[in-house]
Amino acid sequence: MALCIVLHLFTHAYGAMLVPLYLLIQKDLQLPGVKYAALLVTVYGVAYNACSYAAGMLADRANRRDLLGWGLAINAVGIALMGLTRRYELLIALAVLCGLAGTLFHPAANALVTSHFHRSPGMAIGMLGIGSGLGFFLGPQYAGWRAVHAGWRFASIANWQRPCVELGIAGVVCAIGFLLLAREAPGEHHSRPEPRPLGRRIRWTMLAIAGTLGARDFVGIAALTLTSIYLQRAQGLDAAAAGFIVGAMMLIGVVANPLAVWMTPGRRRLPALGVTMVLSGTIICTVPLLARAWILPVLCAFEACHLGTFAMSDAAILERIAPELRGRVIGLFLTIAGTAASLSPWVMGFWTDSFGAQGAVPSTYHLPYIVLGLMMLFSTLCIPLVAMLGKDDQPRISPASETLPAMMETVV
C-alpha cells in the first residue's frame, strides 16, 4: 500500500506540475496564447485516459507490479526529457509518451491494492487516495517554487524546465525501488489469460456512470488550470505563489480520501456522495467573490469535498464489482470520463485567452466558476447508476462490511 501511494503521488504530480508554469512556458516558447501551454497538460491527460481500458485489460491479465513500476519509469523519463528540449512539437510528443505510461497506474493499482486488502476494498481505495492528495500538492507547489528559485544552471535549460528534470530523476529512482520491493497479491497469478467477460449490463452501466460522474472529473482538472490563471492574471501572483495555492488546496486530499470512505460505510456511501458533490459545486462558485486572503481557505474547503467524492465513488463502484473485473471497469470509466475531463486545461486556456485585457479583472471569472459549479450538480445523476451495479446475482463485496460473503466467517 505504501509503495502504491508513492506511485500515486508521482503519477498526479506529473499530471499537475505544469499548471503553475503556463505563463512561463508561453513566454519562453513565444506561444501565441496560454491555451498552447495548457495543451501540453491536455495531451498528457487525453493519452493517459484514452487508453485506460486497454490498460485495464492488461491489469486483469498481466503482473500488476511490473505494469506499475515500468509505467512510472517511462513516465519519469518522459518528464525529465521535457526539461531538456524547448521544441514545442517534441514537448507534445513527450506529453503523449508520459500519458501512455501513466495510463497503467489506476487500473493496475486499484486492482492490486483491493486484492491485497480484499476484506476492506473500499478502505484500501481511500488509503490509496492519499497519494493523489500528496501528488496534486507537491507537483504544482514544487514546480512553481523551483521554477522561480532553483539556482543550478545547465546548458540552456529554462527556469520552468528545472523542476521537470528534478522530478523526472526522482521518479526513476522510485520506480526502481518499487520494482525491487513490491509484490503481487498472495494467490494472484502472474498471468490471467482468460478473465471473466465484463458483461453487457456492467459495461453499459459504467458508460452511463462515466457520462455523468465524468462532469465531476472535468471540474477537478479544470479548477486547477482556471485557478492558476486567475491567480496570476487577476490577482497578480507569480508562478511560485500560484503553485503554492494550487498545491496547498489539494493537500487536503491526504485526509479527505480515507476519511470520506471511513465515514460513509454501507448505505451511507451514495447519499453522502450526493451531498458532498452539491457542497463542492456551491463552494467553487464563490472564488471570484473572495478577497485574496480567503481564496486558499475556500479552495481547501472545495477540495475537501471534491476529492472526497473520488474516494467515495471509487469505493462504491469497486465494492459492487467482482475482483477479476476491476481493472477493466476502472479502465472503461477513465477512458470515457477521464478523456473528456482531460480537455479541460485547453478549454480553460482558450476561454481565459478570450478575456483579453478583461482577464485582469476578477469579476470576469464569475461565469467559468459558475459553470464548474453547475457541472458538479449534474454529476449527482450518477448516484442511482452506481447503485444499479449491485443488482445482479454475482457474488459482490458487501457495502456494509466491505467483505466478500464467502469470507464472513473468517472475518468474524
C-alpha positions as CSV (number, residue, x, y, z in Angstrom):
1,M,0.0,0.0,0.0
2,A,2.8,2.4,0.9
3,L,4.6,1.8,-2.3
4,C,1.4,2.3,-4.4
5,I,0.7,5.6,-2.5
6,V,4.2,6.8,-3.6
7,L,3.5,5.8,-7.2
8,H,0.1,7.6,-7.0
9,L,2.0,10.7,-5.7
10,F,4.3,10.8,-8.8
11,T,1.5,10.0,-11.2
12,H,-0.6,13.0,-10.2
13,A,2.4,15.2,-9.6
14,Y,3.5,14.8,-13.2
15,G,0.0,15.5,-14.4
16,A,-0.3,18.7,-12.4
17,M,3.2,20.2,-12.2
18,L,2.9,22.3,-15.4
19,V,-0.2,24.1,-14.2
20,P,1.5,27.0,-12.4
21,L,4.1,27.2,-15.3
22,Y,1.7,28.0,-18.1
23,L,2.6,31.7,-18.3
24,L,6.4,30.9,-18.1
25,I,6.1,28.3,-20.8
26,Q,4.1,30.7,-23.0
27,K,6.7,33.4,-22.6
28,D,9.7,31.2,-23.0
29,L,8.5,29.4,-26.1
30,Q,6.8,32.6,-27.5
31,L,3.5,30.9,-27.9
32,P,0.5,33.0,-29.1
33,G,-1.7,32.1,-26.1
34,V,-1.8,30.3,-22.8
35,K,-4.0,27.7,-24.4
36,Y,-1.0,26.3,-26.2
37,A,0.9,25.8,-22.9
38,A,-2.3,24.2,-21.4
39,L,-2.5,21.9,-24.4
40,L,0.6,20.0,-23.0
41,V,-1.4,19.0,-20.0
42,T,-4.5,18.3,-22.1
43,V,-2.5,16.0,-24.4
44,Y,-1.0,14.2,-21.4
45,G,-4.4,13.7,-19.9
46,V,-6.0,12.5,-23.2
47,A,-3.3,9.9,-23.7
48,Y,-3.5,9.0,-20.0
49,N,-7.2,8.3,-20.1
50,A,-8.0,7.3,-23.7
51,C,-6.0,4.1,-23.4
52,S,-7.3,3.2,-19.9
53,Y,-9.5,0.4,-21.0
54,A,-6.6,-1.3,-22.7
55,A,-4.6,-0.8,-19.5
56,G,-7.5,-2.3,-17.6
57,M,-7.4,-5.4,-19.8
58,L,-3.6,-5.7,-19.1
59,A,-4.3,-5.2,-15.4
60,D,-6.7,-8.2,-15.4
61,R,-4.2,-10.4,-17.2
62,A,-0.6,-9.4,-16.5
63,N,1.6,-8.8,-13.5
64,R,0.3,-5.6,-12.0
65,R,3.5,-4.8,-10.1
66,D,5.5,-4.8,-13.4
67,L,2.9,-2.6,-15.1
68,L,3.1,-0.1,-12.2
69,G,6.9,0.0,-11.9
70,W,7.7,0.3,-15.6
71,G,4.8,2.7,-16.1
72,L,6.3,5.1,-13.6
73,A,9.8,4.7,-15.0
74,I,8.8,5.6,-18.6
75,N,6.6,8.4,-17.3
76,A,9.5,9.8,-15.3
77,V,11.9,9.6,-18.2
78,G,9.5,11.5,-20.4
79,I,9.1,14.3,-17.8
80,A,12.9,14.6,-17.5
81,L,13.2,14.9,-21.3
82,M,10.7,17.7,-21.2
83,G,13.2,19.6,-19.2
84,L,15.8,19.1,-21.9
85,T,14.0,20.4,-25.0
86,R,12.2,23.6,-26.0
87,R,10.8,22.4,-29.3
88,Y,7.1,22.6,-28.9
89,E,6.3,19.7,-31.2
90,L,8.7,17.4,-29.2
91,L,7.1,18.5,-26.0
92,I,3.7,17.4,-27.4
93,A,5.2,14.0,-28.3
94,L,6.7,13.6,-24.9
95,A,3.3,14.5,-23.3
96,V,1.8,11.6,-25.3
97,L,4.5,9.2,-24.1
98,C,4.1,10.3,-20.5
99,G,0.3,9.9,-20.7
100,L,0.6,6.4,-22.2
101,A,2.9,5.4,-19.4
102,G,0.7,7.0,-16.7
103,T,-2.4,5.2,-18.0
104,L,-1.2,2.0,-16.5
105,F,-1.5,3.3,-12.9
106,H,-5.1,3.4,-11.9
107,P,-6.4,0.1,-13.5
108,A,-3.4,-1.8,-12.1
109,A,-3.1,0.0,-8.7
110,N,-6.8,-0.1,-7.9
111,A,-7.0,-3.8,-8.7
112,L,-3.7,-4.6,-6.9
113,V,-4.5,-2.8,-3.6
114,T,-8.0,-4.2,-3.4
115,S,-6.5,-7.7,-3.9
116,H,-4.1,-7.2,-1.1
117,F,-6.8,-5.9,1.2
118,H,-9.8,-8.0,0.0
119,R,-11.5,-7.7,3.3
120,S,-11.8,-3.9,3.1
121,P,-11.5,-2.9,-0.5
122,G,-13.3,0.4,0.0
123,M,-10.9,1.5,2.7
124,A,-8.0,0.4,0.5
125,I,-9.1,2.7,-2.2
126,G,-9.4,5.5,0.4
127,M,-5.9,4.9,1.6
128,L,-4.6,4.8,-1.9
129,G,-6.2,8.2,-2.4
130,I,-3.6,9.7,0.0
131,G,-1.2,9.6,-2.9
132,S,-3.4,11.7,-5.1
133,G,-3.6,14.5,-2.5
134,L,0.2,14.4,-2.0
135,G,0.8,14.4,-5.7
136,F,-1.5,17.3,-6.5
137,F,0.0,19.2,-3.6
138,L,3.7,18.6,-4.3
139,G,3.6,18.7,-8.1
140,P,2.4,22.3,-8.6
141,Q,4.0,23.6,-5.4
142,Y,7.4,22.1,-6.1
143,A,7.3,23.1,-9.8
144,G,6.3,26.7,-9.1
145,W,8.9,27.1,-6.3
146,R,11.8,25.5,-8.3
147,A,10.9,27.5,-11.5
148,V,11.4,30.7,-9.6
149,H,14.1,29.8,-7.1
150,A,16.3,27.0,-8.5
151,G,19.8,28.2,-8.7
152,W,21.5,25.5,-10.8
153,R,22.3,26.0,-14.5
154,F,23.0,23.5,-17.2
155,A,23.2,24.3,-21.0
156,S,20.1,26.3,-22.0
157,I,17.6,24.8,-19.6
158,A,14.9,27.4,-18.9
159,N,13.6,28.1,-15.4
160,W,10.3,26.2,-16.0
161,Q,12.3,23.1,-17.1
162,R,14.3,22.6,-14.0
163,P,11.5,21.1,-11.9
164,C,10.9,18.7,-14.8
165,V,14.4,17.4,-14.7
166,E,14.5,17.1,-10.9
167,L,11.1,15.3,-10.5
168,G,11.9,13.1,-13.5
169,I,15.1,11.8,-11.9
170,A,13.3,11.3,-8.6
171,G,10.6,9.3,-10.3
172,V,13.1,7.0,-12.0
173,V,14.6,6.2,-8.6
174,C,11.2,5.4,-7.0
175,A,10.3,3.2,-10.0
176,I,13.4,1.1,-9.5
177,G,12.6,0.8,-5.8
178,F,9.0,-0.2,-6.5
179,L,10.1,-3.0,-8.9
180,L,12.6,-4.3,-6.3
181,L,10.3,-4.2,-3.3
182,A,6.6,-4.5,-4.4
183,R,4.8,-7.9,-4.7
184,E,1.7,-9.2,-6.4
185,A,-1.2,-10.1,-4.0
186,P,-0.9,-13.6,-2.4
187,G,-2.7,-16.2,-4.6
188,E,-2.6,-14.0,-7.7
189,H,-1.1,-15.5,-10.9
190,H,1.4,-13.6,-13.0
191,S,-0.8,-14.3,-16.0
192,R,-4.6,-14.2,-16.3
193,P,-5.1,-15.4,-19.9
194,E,-8.9,-15.6,-19.8
195,P,-10.6,-13.4,-17.3
196,R,-14.4,-13.5,-16.9
197,P,-16.2,-11.3,-19.5
198,L,-17.2,-7.8,-18.3
199,G,-20.8,-8.3,-19.4
200,R,-23.2,-6.1,-21.3
201,R,-25.1,-4.8,-18.2
202,I,-21.9,-3.7,-16.3
203,R,-20.4,-2.2,-19.5
204,W,-23.5,-0.1,-20.3
205,T,-24.0,0.9,-16.7
206,M,-20.3,2.1,-16.5
207,L,-20.7,4.1,-19.7
208,A,-23.7,5.9,-18.2
209,I,-21.8,6.5,-14.9
210,A,-18.8,7.9,-16.9
211,G,-21.2,10.2,-18.8
212,T,-22.5,11.7,-15.6
213,L,-19.7,11.3,-13.0
214,G,-17.3,12.5,-15.6
215,A,-18.5,16.0,-15.1
216,R,-17.0,15.8,-11.6
217,D,-13.7,14.8,-13.1
218,F,-13.8,17.7,-15.6
219,V,-14.3,20.1,-12.8
220,G,-11.4,18.8,-10.8
221,I,-8.9,19.3,-13.6
222,A,-10.5,22.5,-14.9
223,A,-10.4,24.1,-11.5
224,L,-6.6,23.7,-11.3
225,T,-6.0,25.4,-14.6
226,L,-8.6,28.1,-14.1
227,T,-7.4,28.9,-10.6
228,S,-3.8,29.1,-11.7
229,I,-4.6,31.5,-14.5
230,Y,-7.0,33.5,-12.3
231,L,-4.4,33.9,-9.5
232,Q,-1.6,35.1,-11.9
233,R,-3.7,37.3,-14.2
234,A,-6.4,38.7,-11.9
235,Q,-4.7,38.6,-8.5
236,G,-1.1,39.4,-9.7
237,L,0.7,36.4,-8.1
238,D,3.8,34.9,-9.6
239,A,4.3,31.2,-10.5
240,A,5.7,30.3,-7.1
241,A,2.7,31.8,-5.2
242,A,0.2,30.4,-7.6
243,G,1.8,27.0,-7.4
244,F,1.7,27.1,-3.6
245,I,-2.0,27.8,-3.5
246,V,-2.9,25.3,-6.2
247,G,-0.8,22.7,-4.5
248,A,-1.9,23.5,-0.9
249,M,-5.6,23.3,-1.8
250,M,-5.0,19.7,-3.0
251,L,-3.2,18.7,0.2
252,I,-6.5,18.2,2.0
253,G,-6.9,15.1,-0.2
254,V,-4.4,13.3,2.1
255,V,-7.1,13.4,4.8
256,A,-10.3,13.7,2.7
257,N,-9.9,10.5,0.7
258,P,-9.5,7.9,3.6
259,L,-11.8,9.9,5.9
260,A,-14.6,10.1,3.3
261,V,-14.6,6.3,2.9
262,W,-14.3,5.6,6.7
263,M,-17.2,7.9,7.5
264,T,-19.6,6.5,4.8
265,P,-19.8,2.7,5.1
266,G,-22.7,0.8,3.7
267,R,-25.9,2.7,2.8
268,R,-24.4,6.0,3.8
269,R,-21.9,5.9,0.9
270,L,-24.1,7.1,-2.0
271,P,-26.2,9.7,-0.1
272,A,-23.1,11.2,1.3
273,L,-21.6,11.3,-2.2
274,G,-24.5,13.3,-3.5
275,V,-24.4,15.8,-0.6
276,T,-20.7,16.3,-1.0
277,M,-21.0,16.9,-4.7
278,V,-23.6,19.6,-4.1
279,L,-21.4,21.3,-1.4
280,S,-18.3,21.3,-3.6
281,G,-20.3,22.8,-6.5
282,T,-21.7,25.5,-4.3
283,I,-18.3,26.4,-2.8
284,I,-16.4,26.7,-6.1
285,C,-18.8,29.3,-7.4
286,T,-17.7,31.8,-4.7
287,V,-14.0,32.0,-5.6
288,P,-14.1,35.2,-7.8
289,L,-16.1,37.0,-5.0
290,L,-13.4,36.5,-2.4
291,A,-10.6,38.7,-1.1
292,R,-7.2,37.3,-1.7
293,A,-6.7,36.2,1.9
294,W,-9.8,34.0,1.7
295,I,-9.1,32.3,-1.6
296,L,-6.9,29.4,-0.2
297,P,-9.2,28.5,2.8
298,V,-12.2,28.4,0.5
299,L,-10.4,26.3,-2.2
300,C,-9.3,23.9,0.6
301,A,-12.9,23.6,1.6
302,F,-13.9,22.9,-2.0
303,E,-11.2,20.2,-2.4
304,A,-12.1,18.6,0.9
305,C,-15.5,17.9,-0.6
306,H,-14.4,17.4,-4.2
307,L,-11.5,15.0,-3.5
308,G,-13.6,13.1,-1.0
309,T,-16.1,12.3,-3.8
310,F,-13.4,10.4,-5.7
311,A,-12.7,8.1,-2.9
312,M,-16.4,7.5,-2.2
313,S,-17.3,6.9,-5.8
314,D,-14.4,4.6,-6.5
315,A,-15.2,2.6,-3.3
316,A,-18.9,2.5,-4.1
317,I,-18.1,1.1,-7.6
318,L,-15.4,-1.4,-6.7
319,E,-17.2,-2.9,-3.8
320,R,-20.0,-3.8,-6.2
321,I,-17.7,-5.3,-8.8
322,A,-16.1,-8.8,-8.6
323,P,-12.3,-8.6,-8.2
324,E,-11.4,-10.1,-11.6
325,L,-13.3,-7.3,-13.3
326,R,-12.0,-4.3,-11.5
327,G,-9.1,-3.4,-13.8
328,R,-11.4,-3.2,-16.9
329,V,-14.2,-1.4,-15.0
330,I,-11.8,1.3,-13.9
331,G,-10.2,1.4,-17.3
332,L,-13.6,1.8,-19.0
333,F,-14.6,4.6,-16.7
334,L,-11.3,6.5,-17.2
335,T,-11.4,6.1,-21.0
336,I,-14.7,8.0,-21.2
337,A,-14.8,10.3,-18.2
338,G,-11.1,10.9,-18.0
339,T,-10.6,11.6,-21.7
340,A,-13.4,14.2,-21.6
341,A,-12.0,15.7,-18.4
342,S,-8.5,16.0,-19.9
343,L,-9.8,18.5,-22.4
344,S,-10.4,21.0,-19.6
345,P,-7.0,22.6,-19.4
346,W,-7.2,23.6,-23.1
347,V,-10.8,24.6,-22.7
348,M,-9.9,26.9,-19.7
349,G,-6.9,28.2,-21.5
350,F,-9.0,29.0,-24.6
351,W,-11.8,30.6,-22.6
352,T,-9.4,32.8,-20.5
353,D,-7.5,33.8,-23.6
354,S,-10.7,35.2,-25.0
355,F,-11.0,37.6,-22.0
356,G,-8.1,39.8,-23.4
357,A,-7.4,42.8,-21.1
358,Q,-10.5,41.9,-19.0
359,G,-8.6,38.9,-17.8
360,A,-7.0,41.2,-15.2
361,V,-10.5,41.8,-13.6
362,P,-11.6,39.2,-11.0
363,S,-15.3,39.6,-11.9
364,T,-14.6,38.3,-15.4
365,Y,-14.1,34.9,-14.0
366,H,-17.6,34.6,-12.4
367,L,-19.1,32.7,-15.4
368,P,-16.4,30.0,-15.7
369,Y,-16.6,29.2,-11.9
370,I,-20.4,29.1,-12.0
371,V,-20.3,26.7,-14.9
372,L,-17.9,24.4,-12.9
373,G,-20.4,24.5,-10.0
374,L,-23.3,23.5,-12.2
375,M,-21.3,20.6,-13.6
376,M,-20.8,19.3,-10.1
377,L,-24.6,19.4,-9.6
378,F,-25.1,17.5,-12.9
379,S,-22.6,14.8,-11.7
380,T,-25.1,13.8,-8.9
381,L,-27.1,11.9,-11.6
382,C,-24.5,9.1,-11.3
383,I,-25.8,8.0,-7.9
384,P,-28.7,5.8,-9.0
385,L,-26.5,4.4,-11.7
386,V,-23.8,3.3,-9.3
387,A,-26.5,1.7,-7.1
388,M,-27.5,-0.4,-10.2
389,L,-24.1,-2.1,-10.3
390,G,-25.1,-4.3,-7.3
391,K,-28.3,-5.5,-8.9
392,D,-27.3,-9.0,-10.2
393,D,-26.8,-12.4,-8.9
394,Q,-23.0,-12.4,-8.9
395,P,-21.1,-12.5,-5.6
396,R,-20.3,-9.0,-4.5
397,I,-18.5,-7.1,-1.8
398,S,-21.0,-6.1,0.8
399,P,-21.0,-2.3,1.0
400,A,-22.0,-2.5,4.7
401,S,-19.0,-4.6,5.7
402,E,-16.7,-4.3,2.7
403,T,-16.3,-8.0,2.9
404,L,-16.7,-10.8,0.5
405,P,-19.7,-13.0,1.6
406,A,-17.6,-16.1,1.4
407,M,-15.1,-14.6,3.9
408,M,-17.7,-13.6,6.5
409,E,-16.8,-16.5,8.8
410,T,-13.1,-15.8,8.6
411,V,-13.6,-12.1,9.3
412,V,-15.8,-12.8,12.3
